[in-house]
Amino acid sequence: MQKIIGIDLGTTNSCVAVIDGTEPIVLPNSEGARTTPSMVGFADGEERFVGQQAKRQAIINPTRTIFGVKRLIGRKFNDEEIQSIIPLLPFGVVEHTNGDVWVSINDVAYSPQELSALILAKMKAAAEDYFGEEVTQAVITVPAYFDDAQRQATKEAGRIAGLNVRRIINEPTSAALAYGFQRREQGRIAVFDLGGGTFDISILDLRGGTFKVLATAGDNGLGGEDFDRAILRYMMEEFQTQTGIDISSDKMALQRLKEAAENSKCELSTIRETNINLPFLAVDEDGPQHLSMNLGRSKMNELVAHLVDRVEEPCRDAVREAGLNMDDIAEVILVGGMTRMPLVQEKVEEIFGRKPHKGVNPDEVVAIGAAVQSGILGGEVREIILLDVTPMNLGIRTAGDSVSTIIPKNTSIPARANKLFTTTEVDQEFVQINVVQGDSPTASLNTSLGQFTLTGIPNGPAGHARIEVSFEIDSDGIVNVSAIDRHTQRQQSITVQHGSGLTPDELAIAQRRSQ
């Protein structure tokens, strides 16, 4: 039977693992590293670089080196968060015809799915090198707070890379699988996952081989990239104070500052002060200008304190949604590279009233959990049952821009639920329904998964029709909708037509270009 691999497609780094025998192992890439930078670089011609090669050329080729693409996948160009990060991106982004955000390189537009597929293909190649045979099946992890469009887009990325995505699994759930599989412990745990682009918190109950997610919460706009930008902005201000030069429009200088900010952040997790020395950062009438400054941990903590504070509310929400108190949590597991920051660890201890567990590798544990899930699907791992939840409310838009929730957040998945709706006008022949996902009671503040129209409703007075709309959410967290006219018993299947994602033609083009 062909191997099913587990892939952690991360914002900053990606990792691939597999069950070999009875234990999960992390597979090295072609450079021998266990993790791969989630970066794609383009040369002058058709040549593309993925991973460490792309990262090495980022400073000299900033406009054609793509990073953090996970924050763009399945997102709209006009999203507030996307607009906030565009000014500090050295590469170009454009609005696609469907409103999605795409990346522009050499005057060619690429979808985030296609760029993500190049990273997935490198993970696929690492597994094929290890096993000496083709690998076509995978489990891919996503942030728990990814919505339906982002999950669908991740599956599209897998297809472009030549992978049959057997399951989409939430990153905190995956980490809990790895933790529980390796330790065989019982009890209620919190998985605190702060990575490069997103933050998730999940509360799980581990009992006798059953991994049950009780609740999840998070923030898709909070991650290590935001910490880097906070430090970068401070460095820009310091350089302007020292030299009077504003380098906000200098793409190469910004990339150098970004790399220095990231390195400083990592160094200050273990030391109290670091020196930032960037020669020839800019040139003016007086000649070359250099940046030389010291950055202490206390100053960095001051710069990022507002970001760290944002983790508290989701943590408390998740514990409350799980029906628990903080004292009921037996262990807090740290996942994601940002959890190495002492200030983050201190915040976790403050919130949960206990020191977090540091016994797992935060860079590899999600991929290991994905490998455990792949082992469950492949029959190599037995006696483990995974019960996940949907992270956000699912419903439809009703009069007055309100939401009628059909599947509440933190419902165990797969799930099915239905509700009756009716007409509002005399002889109304159709009903248009807008499917929304999100936690706001205001429909327009949530994510619209798409609109569909139920036609052929018999004539009658307003309120006469009885239309039962059924929602299904599968084990990947992907939504399907169907409807039946209760008066005529005529059933119609409805496919939600996403305003996001790739058309069949765009998918085919991306697959050809990736070969």
Secondary structure by P-SEA (a helix, b strand, c coil): cbbbbbbcccccbbbbbbbcccbbbbbbccccccccccbbbbcccccccccaaaaaaccccccccccccccccccccccaaaaaacccccbbbbbccccbbbbbcccccccaaaaaaaaaaaaaaaaaaaaccccccbbbbccccccaaaaaaaaaaaaaacccccbbbbaaaaaaaaaaaacccccbbbbbbbcccbbbbbbbbbcccccccccccccccccaaaaaaaaaaaaaaaaaaaccccccccaaaaaaaaaaaaaaaaaaacccbbbbbbcccccccccbbbbbbcccaaaaaaacccccccccaaaaaaaaaaccccccccbbbbcccccccaaaaaaaaaaacbbbbcccccccaaaaaaaaaaaaaacccccbbbbbbbcbbbbbbcccccccccccccccccbbbbbbbbbccccccbbbbbbbbcccccccccccccccccccccccccccbbbbbbbbbccccbbbbbbbcccccbbbbbcccccccccaaaaaaaaaaac
